[in-house]
Amino acid sequence: MAINRTPVLKRCRQLGLDPVVLGYSSSKTSKREPKRRRKESEYAMQLREKQKVKFIYGVLEKQFHGYFNKAKSMPGITGDNLMIILESRLDSVIFRLGFARTRKEARQIVTHGHITVNGRRVDIPSYRVKAGDKIAVADKSKELLVIKSALVSNARFQVPAWLEVDIEKLQGSVLTLPTRDQIDLDIREQLIVELYSK
């Protein structure tokens, strides 16, 4: 699998992203003067928006294009569908429930088999959850330091309305799939739709 080794905070600056979106907090404030950029072309804006979304969710081009095709074939607005598909990935849901401090950590927790969906162990980060799914930390993993420290650091974390979490039992449930309004990311998905429609 291709790996982007650019430091997270640097990549966030390049894409104009707030590191908080990925679960990071940046205490460093840059003293440098921002570079004067030429006026961005329409294509550059569309490409940057796509790169932002791919970076947030940790998705590579082939998989992302597959998500786009799936979103296009679904009823409704393609851009909204795309964001809902990405947000309903298991690693994203684990991050939203507060079981991981960062999206990258959430992906790792799933890959290492620490999560169950409806009682069955799932180790695929791209697994798409459905309304009514019960997501829990596997019994053998409940004492994991990484999950406990995530819960402590996410104590004041606001769980989205489409999810429900029981911190004591280390489990949550998907009440319904999110609507675009419930996904608090500053993404102009229509630009991505326009990019792929060329």
N, C-alpha and C positions, 0 to 999 in steps of 0.2 A: 504494500500500500504506500502511496506517495505521502511523504510527511513534510509539512512546512515547518522549518526550524527557526523561522523569524520569531524573535521574542514577542509574546502576546501583546504587551503594552505598545511596542513599536508598531505592530500590525494594526492595532486599534487606532493609533494616531494616523496611520496611512489612510485608513478607511473612514476616519471621522467618527469612530464608535466610542461610546462610553464603556470602559472596561467592566463596569458593574453588570452590563448585559450578560457577560460571560461568567460572572461571579467573582471577579477580581476587584480589588479596591486599589486605586493608585494614589499613594501619598505624595508622589513626586509631582511638582508643578514645574513645567518647563519655563525657563526664563528667556528662551530664544524667541526672537521675532518671527512670526509666521512668514513663510515665503509667499511672495506675491505670485499667484498663479494666473496663467492665461485663462481666458474664458473657456470653460469646459465645453467640448462638443456634446451633442445629444448622445452619441454613441458612448463617449467616455462616462457620462452620467449613468447610462443604462448598465454598462459593464461594472462600474463601481458598486452599484446597488446589488447586482448579482453576486459580486465577490463578498460583499458585506454579509449577505444571507448565508452563503456557503461557509464563510468563516465562523459565524455565530453557531451554526448547527453542526459544524465539522463534517461537511459533506463534500465529496469530490464531484467533478464535472459530470461523469457518466451517470452516477446515481441521481444527481440534481436534475439532469435532463429527463431522466425517467420519471421523477416526481412531477416535473412540469407537464409531461405528456399525460400522466395520470390526472392531474388537476384540470387539464384542458378537456379531457373526456368526461369529467363529472359535470352534473348540472350546476348552474350558478356561475359566479364570477371567477374566472381562472386564477387571478392573483390571490383572492381570498382563499380559494381551495388549496393553493400551493402552500400558503402560510399555515393553514389548518393541518395539512398533511405533515409538514415539518414539526409543528408543535406537538403533534400526537405521537411522535417517535418516543420509544420507551426511555431513552437516555434523557430526552428533554423533560419528560414527565417526572423522572427521578429528581432532576434538578429543581423543577417547580415545586415538588413536594417537600424540598428541603433536606433530602437524604444525602446530598452532596453539596460541597461548597462552590464548585465550579462545574461548568458543562463538561469539561474534559474529565474531571473526577467522576462525574455521573456515568460517562461512557465506560470508564474503567471498571466501576463497580458492577455494571451490567455485564461486561465482557468476562469478568472473573466469576460470574455465576452466583452473585450474592442476592439476586432479585428473583421473586416468583410472581407470576401473573396467574390469577385464579388457581393458586396452589401448585402450579407447575413452574419449574425453574426455566428461566429464559435468559440466554446469554447473547442475544442479538440486539445491539443498541438501536438498530433501525426498525425493530419490531413495532408495528403500529397498534396502539391501544384502541379499544372501542368503548363506547358508553356502557357502564355497568361493570367494567373490569375491576378486579380487586388486585392491587399491587402491594407487595409486602417484602420486607427484608427477610431472606431465608433464615430459618431457626439457627443454623450453625454460624450465621454471620452477624447475629444481633449484638455480639460483644465487640465487634470490630471497632477499633479506635477511630478509623477514618470516618465512619458513619456517626459515631457518638460526637466527635468534634464538629462535624458538619451540623448536627442538630443544635449544639451549643451556640455555634456562630450564627446559625439561622433562626435563633429564638424569636427575634422580632420580624422575621421574614413573613411577608404576606402571601399566603397560598391563594392562587387564583380561584375565582368563584366556581369554575367548572370542575375543580378537584376538591376532595375532602381528605383530611389527614388525621390519623390517630397516632400521636407521638408516642404514647405509652406502649402501644402494641407494634410500633414501627410498621404501620401499614396505611394505605390510602386507597381511595376508590375514584374512578372516573365517573362523575355524575352525568356528564354529557360532553360531547366534543366541543372544543372552544369555538366561538364565533370570532371573526377578525377583530371586533371591538375589544375582545378580552385578551388579545395578544398585545402586550405593552411594548412593542418594538417599533422604533422609528424607521420603518422601512417603506419605501415607495414601490410596492410590488408591481404596480402597473408598468413601471419602467422595464422590469424584467420580462413581462409579457410582451412588451413592444420589441425588446431585443430579440426574443425567440421567434417573433412573428415576421421578422425580416426575410 
